[in-house]
Structure formats: structure tokens, C-alpha cells
Amino acid sequence: MGGLDYLCSVRRSKRKPMQTVEIKVKMDCDGCERRVKNVVSNIKGVQSVEVNRKQSRLVVCGHVDANKVLKRVQTTGKRAEFWPYIPQHLVYHPHASGVYDKRAPPGYVRTPSSQQEEHFVSFFSDDNVHACSIM
């Protein structure tokens, strides 16, 4: 019985963890949408594929590698990148420079870099609450 347990554990370790991959792909028509969906659904380990043409968004769930999914989408001739947006209510300063993007879908902003967040946090001092670097 111990040998069988060992073989089963080895087989499971090769499996990639379950993850959700979000990709931004510009799709103009039903044909583009169908082509992207078919290419991604043929990848081994994919469990579900959701395409939102209005947001130019592709969501893939399964035991897959994110870079492999991105490369496979790019083989269709479409320009693709990882989803660069997050919901607007998760950002402290959604209209700061570099965060607000006119091309973002409604309710989303570009993912802020850590430098921008640190810049806004450094305006105020926790040591002296009456001191402000803006004034």
C-alpha cells in the first residue's frame, strides 16, 4: 500500500495549482471572440473560459500556467497583456496621476505602483499628527 501512496503523491505534485488568469485582449467581432476562446479552451488543464468582448477581457480558470495562456492567446495574432486594472474602490487615490486611465472599463483603474502609494503616505507623519509636508 505504501508504494501506491507514493505513486499517487508523485502524480499529484506535477499538477499545477488552480488559478485564475485575466488577460486583456482586443476583440472586434464574434469571430475574434470565438478564435480566442477555442485556442485557450484547448490548453490542457483549462476548466472554464469567460470572454467579455465589451471590456476586452478574457478570464481563464484551471490548472494552467499564466505565461502559457498569454503566449497561446498571442498566437491568434491579437495583442494581449495581463489584465492591468483593478476595481476602483480598492485604490486609495483612484484619480492620481498614473492610476487613472481613460481606456479602463467603467469602475476600474490601472494597477498603481508601490512608489505612488508610498508618495501619498509620506505626506503625513505618524510621529507628529499636526505636521504636514504639504503646508
N, C-alpha and C positions, 0 to 999 in steps of 0.2 A: 504494500500500500504506500510505503514511503516513496518509492520510485515514481509512482503515478502522481503523487502530490508534487514532486519535483518537476515533472514534465509539464504539468498544468501551470505551475507558477512561472516557468520559463516562457511558456506560450503567452501568458498574460502580460509579462514585462515588455514584450515587443510592441504591444498596443499603445498607441498614442493616447494621451488623456483627452477626455471630452472637452471641447472648447467651441466657442462661437467666434467666427471670423466675420468682420464687417469690412466691406470694400466699396469704394466709390468708383462707379463705372458709368460713363456717359452712354445712355441707350436712347436712340431716337424713335425706334419703331418696334412693332411686335416681333419682327424677325430678329432684331438685335437682342431683344429680351430672351427669346426662345434659344438663340445660339449660345448665349452666355449661360443660361440655365442648364442646357444639355451638356455643355463642356464641364461644368462644375459637378453636376449630378453623377457623372461617370467616374469621378475620383473615388478611389477605394476608401471607405470609412465615412463617407458623407451620409448623414441621416436625413437632413432636411435642407432645402434651398428656398429662400424667400427673395423675390425680386420686387423692388419698388421703383418703377421707372420714373415716377414724378420726382422722387428725391435722388435719383441716380444711385441707388443703394442696393447692395447685394449682401444678404446675411446667410452664412453657411454654418450649420451646426453639425458636429460629428467628431470623430476621432481622426483629425486631419492636421497637417502642418500648415500654418498660416502662409508661409512663403510659397509653398507648393500651390496653394489655391490661387494666390496672386499671380504667379507665373502662368498658371493654366488659363486664367482669365485674359492675360495679356496675349496669349497665343491666338485669340479671336481677332486681334487687330485693334482692339479697344484700348484706350488709355485708362489704366487702372492704378489706384493707390489705396492704401489702407484708409479707413473712414477717419477723417481728421476732425470730426465735430463731436461735441458733447452737448447734452441738454443745457439750455441757458440757465436754468435755476440752480445748477451745480457750480457755477462760476461766481466768485465774489464780485468781480467788476466786469460784467459782460460787455460793456461798451468801451473798454480800454483799447488803446492802440495795439494792433497785432492780434487782438482777440476777435473783434467784430469783423465779420466777413459778409459782404453783400450777397455772395453766391451761396451762402449756407442756407439750408432749408429752414422754413419758419420754426422758431423755437430752439434752434441750435446755434452755437458759436464755435469758432475754431478752438481747438485744444490749446490752452495757454501754456507757455513755457514756464519753468520754475523761476527763471530770472524775473519775469514780470510780476509774479506773485510776491517774491521777496522784495521787489522795489516798493510795492504798495504797503507791505507790512513794516518796512523800515521807516515810514513816515512818522510813526508814533512809537514812543518809548514806554516800555512797561515799568522802568525804574522811576520815571518822573511823569506821572499822568498829565500834569499841567504843561509840560513841554511838548511842542510840536515843531517838527522841522519845516513845516510849510510856512509858519509865521515868521 
